[in-house]
Amino acid sequence: MKTNKLHNVKSTGFKLPENYFDSFDNQLIERLSKEAPINGITSSGYSVPEAYFNTVEERIISKITNDNKPIVRLKPSPKFYYISGIAASFVLLFSLVFNTKNTVTIDTIDTVAIESYLYQEDYSNDDLASLFKAGEISETDFIDVAINEETLNQYLETIDTEDLLFD
């Protein structure tokens, strides 16, 4: 390519006469009106034997009905259902008994996830207060609470600054 310098070619190489697209419609309509339509074709090129559609059903049925071939049932037997039910029960039993690695407790749930859930559910303060009894909560429960600095920073990043303003 570099020897022919084709990578430097700026034009496409195609040329059209002047005003080609302006006069193209008129020239096309003139040419179509002058020429006669094609009348030379009399048949489509396909032919069907005589009485083909009268005998086609009988020939197809005669080819289909052959009693020598065995009949295969597509519906499985009831034994299959019993065996598959037992196998599914064993799989469920083993998955429930031996899959105890990921147990969910209140300690494994992130505090931010609980707060976002409560925020999305639109609980009011009265609804949350009704869940607690007065004797269960005391001021001493909140005095010795150790909050991790990372948790506090994460909380402050997620809360809006308008929520921090006091009336």
C-alpha positions as a Python dict, from the first residue, in 0.01 Angstrom:
ca = {
    (1, 'M'): (0, 0, 0),
    (2, 'K'): (273, 241, 81),
    (3, 'T'): (434, 188, -260),
    (4, 'N'): (113, 295, -435),
    (5, 'K'): (49, 564, -175),
    (6, 'L'): (-311, 448, -136),
    (7, 'H'): (-318, 551, 228),
    (8, 'N'): (-302, 916, 117),
    (9, 'V'): (-600, 903, -125),
    (10, 'K'): (-851, 1177, -39),
    (11, 'S'): (-1123, 1114, -301),
    (12, 'T'): (-1343, 806, -344),
    (13, 'G'): (-1285, 772, -718),
    (14, 'F'): (-1654, 768, -808),
    (15, 'K'): (-1781, 1038, -1040),
    (16, 'L'): (-2137, 1136, -1130),
    (17, 'P'): (-2259, 1367, -1403),
    (18, 'E'): (-2365, 1712, -1294),
    (19, 'N'): (-2727, 1744, -1169),
    (20, 'Y'): (-2765, 1364, -1177),
    (21, 'F'): (-2989, 1337, -872),
    (22, 'D'): (-3192, 1643, -970),
    (23, 'S'): (-3302, 1492, -1302),
    (24, 'F'): (-3299, 1123, -1206),
    (25, 'D'): (-3670, 1104, -1113),
    (26, 'N'): (-3784, 1264, -1437),
    (27, 'Q'): (-3561, 1039, -1649),
    (28, 'L'): (-3685, 728, -1470),
    (29, 'I'): (-4053, 817, -1517),
    (30, 'E'): (-3997, 890, -1888),
    (31, 'R'): (-3819, 559, -1944),
    (32, 'L'): (-4091, 360, -1764),
    (33, 'S'): (-4371, 527, -1957),
    (34, 'K'): (-4200, 462, -2297),
    (35, 'E'): (-4123, 93, -2245),
    (36, 'A'): (-4396, -168, -2254),
    (37, 'P'): (-4438, -405, -1959),
    (38, 'I'): (-4294, -754, -1984),
    (39, 'N'): (-4558, -978, -2140),
    (40, 'G'): (-4340, -1273, -2236),
    (41, 'I'): (-4386, -1476, -1914),
    (42, 'T'): (-4692, -1702, -1921),
    (43, 'S'): (-4615, -1957, -1648),
    (44, 'S'): (-4439, -1949, -1312),
    (45, 'G'): (-4206, -2236, -1398),
    (46, 'Y'): (-4352, -2474, -1140),
    (47, 'S'): (-4597, -2746, -1230),
    (48, 'V'): (-4803, -2983, -1017),
    (49, 'P'): (-4905, -3326, -1142),
    (50, 'E'): (-5273, -3377, -1217),
    (51, 'A'): (-5492, -3481, -918),
    (52, 'Y'): (-5195, -3435, -682),
    (53, 'F'): (-5395, -3267, -407),
    (54, 'N'): (-5671, -3532, -431),
    (55, 'T'): (-5436, -3819, -349),
    (56, 'V'): (-5174, -3658, -128),
    (57, 'E'): (-5358, -3728, 200),
    (58, 'E'): (-5394, -4097, 126),
    (59, 'R'): (-5026, -4132, 42),
    (60, 'I'): (-4914, -3953, 360),
    (61, 'I'): (-5143, -4164, 582),
    (62, 'S'): (-5026, -4485, 417),
    (63, 'K'): (-4664, -4393, 493),
    (64, 'I'): (-4740, -4297, 854),
    (65, 'T'): (-4946, -4599, 956),
    (66, 'N'): (-4691, -4871, 997),
    (67, 'D'): (-4775, -5110, 1284),
    (68, 'N'): (-4429, -5266, 1301),
    (69, 'K'): (-4271, -4978, 1495),
    (70, 'P'): (-4289, -4978, 1876),
    (71, 'I'): (-4486, -4708, 2055),
    (72, 'V'): (-4282, -4494, 2291),
    (73, 'R'): (-4471, -4340, 2581),
    (74, 'L'): (-4373, -3981, 2650),
    (75, 'K'): (-4529, -3972, 2996),
    (76, 'P'): (-4302, -4135, 3256),
    (77, 'S'): (-4435, -4403, 3483),
    (78, 'P'): (-4552, -4331, 3842),
    (79, 'K'): (-4236, -4501, 3972),
    (80, 'F'): (-4036, -4214, 3828),
    (81, 'Y'): (-4239, -3964, 4032),
    (82, 'Y'): (-4188, -4159, 4355),
    (83, 'I'): (-3815, -4196, 4302),
    (84, 'S'): (-3768, -3830, 4207),
    (85, 'G'): (-3971, -3721, 4514),
    (86, 'I'): (-3753, -3929, 4745),
    (87, 'A'): (-3436, -3795, 4583),
    (88, 'A'): (-3559, -3436, 4620),
    (89, 'S'): (-3637, -3501, 4988),
    (90, 'F'): (-3284, -3627, 5049),
    (91, 'V'): (-3131, -3329, 4871),
    (92, 'L'): (-3343, -3090, 5078),
    (93, 'L'): (-3258, -3274, 5401),
    (94, 'F'): (-2883, -3266, 5334),
    (95, 'S'): (-2890, -2901, 5227),
    (96, 'L'): (-3071, -2799, 5546),
    (97, 'V'): (-2869, -3011, 5787),
    (98, 'F'): (-2518, -2974, 5649),
    (99, 'N'): (-2536, -2615, 5522),
    (100, 'T'): (-2499, -2436, 5856),
    (101, 'K'): (-2197, -2222, 5763),
    (102, 'N'): (-2394, -1905, 5694),
    (103, 'T'): (-2620, -1864, 5991),
    (104, 'V'): (-2780, -1523, 6021),
    (105, 'T'): (-2801, -1373, 6368),
    (106, 'I'): (-2871, -1024, 6490),
    (107, 'D'): (-2497, -975, 6540),
    (108, 'T'): (-2416, -1052, 6176),
    (109, 'I'): (-2663, -796, 6040),
    (110, 'D'): (-2506, -456, 5981),
    (111, 'T'): (-2655, -166, 6176),
    (112, 'V'): (-2676, 46, 5862),
    (113, 'A'): (-2882, -226, 5692),
    (114, 'I'): (-3129, -228, 5981),
    (115, 'E'): (-3152, 151, 5980),
    (116, 'S'): (-3208, 166, 5606),
    (117, 'Y'): (-3479, -100, 5633),
    (118, 'L'): (-3658, 91, 5905),
    (119, 'Y'): (-3621, 413, 5707),
    (120, 'Q'): (-3770, 255, 5394),
    (121, 'E'): (-4063, 103, 5579),
    (122, 'D'): (-4176, 445, 5707),
    (123, 'Y'): (-4222, 351, 6069),
    (124, 'S'): (-4308, 636, 6299),
    (125, 'N'): (-4152, 688, 6642),
    (126, 'D'): (-4476, 574, 6804),
    (127, 'D'): (-4466, 245, 6614),
    (128, 'L'): (-4111, 176, 6726),
    (129, 'A'): (-4184, 283, 7085),
    (130, 'S'): (-4474, 39, 7103),
    (131, 'L'): (-4232, -250, 7048),
    (132, 'F'): (-4045, -177, 7371),
    (133, 'K'): (-4172, -200, 7724),
    (134, 'A'): (-4086, 80, 7963),
    (135, 'G'): (-3913, -157, 8205),
    (136, 'E'): (-3675, -299, 7943),
    (137, 'I'): (-3502, 29, 7856),
    (138, 'S'): (-3309, 239, 8103),
    (139, 'E'): (-3067, 528, 8072),
    (140, 'T'): (-2778, 313, 8194),
    (141, 'D'): (-2806, 99, 7884),
    (142, 'F'): (-2682, 393, 7674),
    (143, 'I'): (-2409, 526, 7902),
    (144, 'D'): (-2143, 259, 7852),
    (145, 'V'): (-2197, 202, 7482),
    (146, 'A'): (-1870, 181, 7289),
    (147, 'I'): (-1918, 296, 6932),
    (148, 'N'): (-1644, 216, 6688),
    (149, 'E'): (-1494, 522, 6514),
    (150, 'E'): (-1533, 359, 6173),
    (151, 'T'): (-1902, 292, 6241),
    (152, 'L'): (-1952, 651, 6354),
    (153, 'N'): (-1783, 788, 6041),
    (154, 'Q'): (-1991, 559, 5821),
    (155, 'Y'): (-2308, 678, 5994),
    (156, 'L'): (-2215, 1044, 5956),
    (157, 'E'): (-2145, 994, 5586),
    (158, 'T'): (-2485, 836, 5523),
    (159, 'I'): (-2697, 1085, 5718),
    (160, 'D'): (-2819, 1410, 5562),
    (161, 'T'): (-2690, 1736, 5708),
    (162, 'E'): (-3047, 1860, 5740),
    (163, 'D'): (-3120, 1579, 5985),
    (164, 'L'): (-2841, 1703, 6212),
    (165, 'L'): (-2995, 2047, 6251),
    (166, 'F'): (-3197, 2087, 6567),
    (167, 'D'): (-3509, 2302, 6592),
}
